[in-house]
Amino acid sequence: MAMLNAVQLVSELKTKATALGLQLTHDGEGRLKGEVEKIRTKWFLGGRKAVYRMSLQLAEAEHAVLFREAVVEKSWGLPPPTLSVEVETVSGWQRSGKRKDVSLGGGGDIDYALVREGLQKTVAEAGWQFRLEGGRLP
């Protein structure tokens, strides 16, 4: 496949990210940000939610995509009792695995690598390099 230009790549990445359930913002400068709420538990005394966030920046001169991701968890009051099952693998800055929360007040699940791997495949198919920037929030 021929290498895509930056505009074509951004379009492909938007399509893929939207298909993965992300709500996207695009600043027009080759920067995309997205997030999706994956876990939500709530009851009359409080609640908890976990949001997956990502951002990417195109480095056109290098034909590279710089990618950042994080799962941000927030709680308020007294969160409901929740059963959480988590299996994860961490290698450098890459986190893979899944988490599932079950509660009377809701729940949900997160696949830590789903978005990263999907966007990485799209970038590789476009002929660009994918670089994970660890240690920085999106």
N, C-alpha and C positions, 0 to 999 in steps of 0.2 A: 504494500500500500504506500502511496506517495505521502510525503510529510505534509501535514496540514499547516496552514498559516495560523496566526494567533486568533483571529476572529473565528475561523472555523473550529479551532480547538475549544474556545470558550463556549461556542454553541453546542458542541458535542458534550462538554462537561456539564453544562446546564441541563441538557436533556437527561443525562445519566443520573445526576444528583436529584433531579425532580422525580425520576422513576424510583429512586431509593427513598423517597418520602421527605426530602429536605425542603425547607422553606429557604429560598435563596435571595440574596441581595448582590447586585453587581454594580461596581463603581465606574465601569467604563474604562478603567485603566488596566485591565487584565487581572483584576482582583475579584474573587468570589468568596462570599461568606454564606454559610448555611447552618441551620440547626433544626433539630427535631426532638420533641419531648417524647421520651421512650417509656419512662416509668412515672406513674402518678398514683399516690395513695393519699386518701383524705378521709377525715372523720371530724366530729364536732370539737375535738381537742387540738387538732393540728393536722399536719400533713408533710409529705415529702415528695419531691420530684427529681428526676434525673434527666438532664438534657444533653444530647450529643451535639457538639459544636465542631465545625471545621472551617478552615479558610485555606485558600490557595492563591498564589501569586505567580503570574507568568514572568519568567526571565527570558525575554525574546532573544537576546544576544546569545545566550547559551542553549537555547531551545530546551529549557527545563521548566518544570512546574514545581514550585516550592509549596509543600503541603504541611499543614498543622492541624491537630485534632485534640479534643479533650472531652471527657464526660464530666459535667458539672452537676453536683448534687446539692440541693437546697432543702432544708427542713424548717418548719416553723411550729411553735407550740410543742405538743407532745404527739409525735407521729404515731399512727396506728401500729399495733403489733404486726410484724411482717415476717414471712418466711422467705429468705433469700438463698438462692442456689447459684453459685458462681464458680466457673471453671475458666481459668485464664492462664496464658503463657506470655511472659515478657521477655523480649530479646532486644537488648539495647533500648531504643525508644519505641519499638513496636510492641503494641499490646494486642493480643488476640484472645479469643474466647467469647464466652457468653455469660450473661447474668439474667436470672429470672426472679422477679419478686411477686409474691402472692399475698394478698391481704384482704380483709373484709371490706376495706375502703378503696380497693382498686388493685393496681399492680402493673405489670408490663415486663418487657424483656429487651435486652440490648445485645447485639452482636458487635463486639468491639472492632472487628476488622472489616465488616461488610462494606461500609462506605469507602474506606481507604483502598481496599482491594479492587472494588468496582471502578473507582476513578483512576487507579494506577493502571488498570488494564486499558481503559480508554486513552490515557496518555501514551502508553506504549504503542497502541495501535495507530496513533497519530504520528508516530516517529519522534516523539519528544522524550526527554528524561524525566523521571519522577524522583523527587528528593523529599524525604520526610525530615522536617525540622522539629526535632524533639526538644523538650524543655521550655517551650514557649506556648503560651495560650493563643488560640486562634483570634 
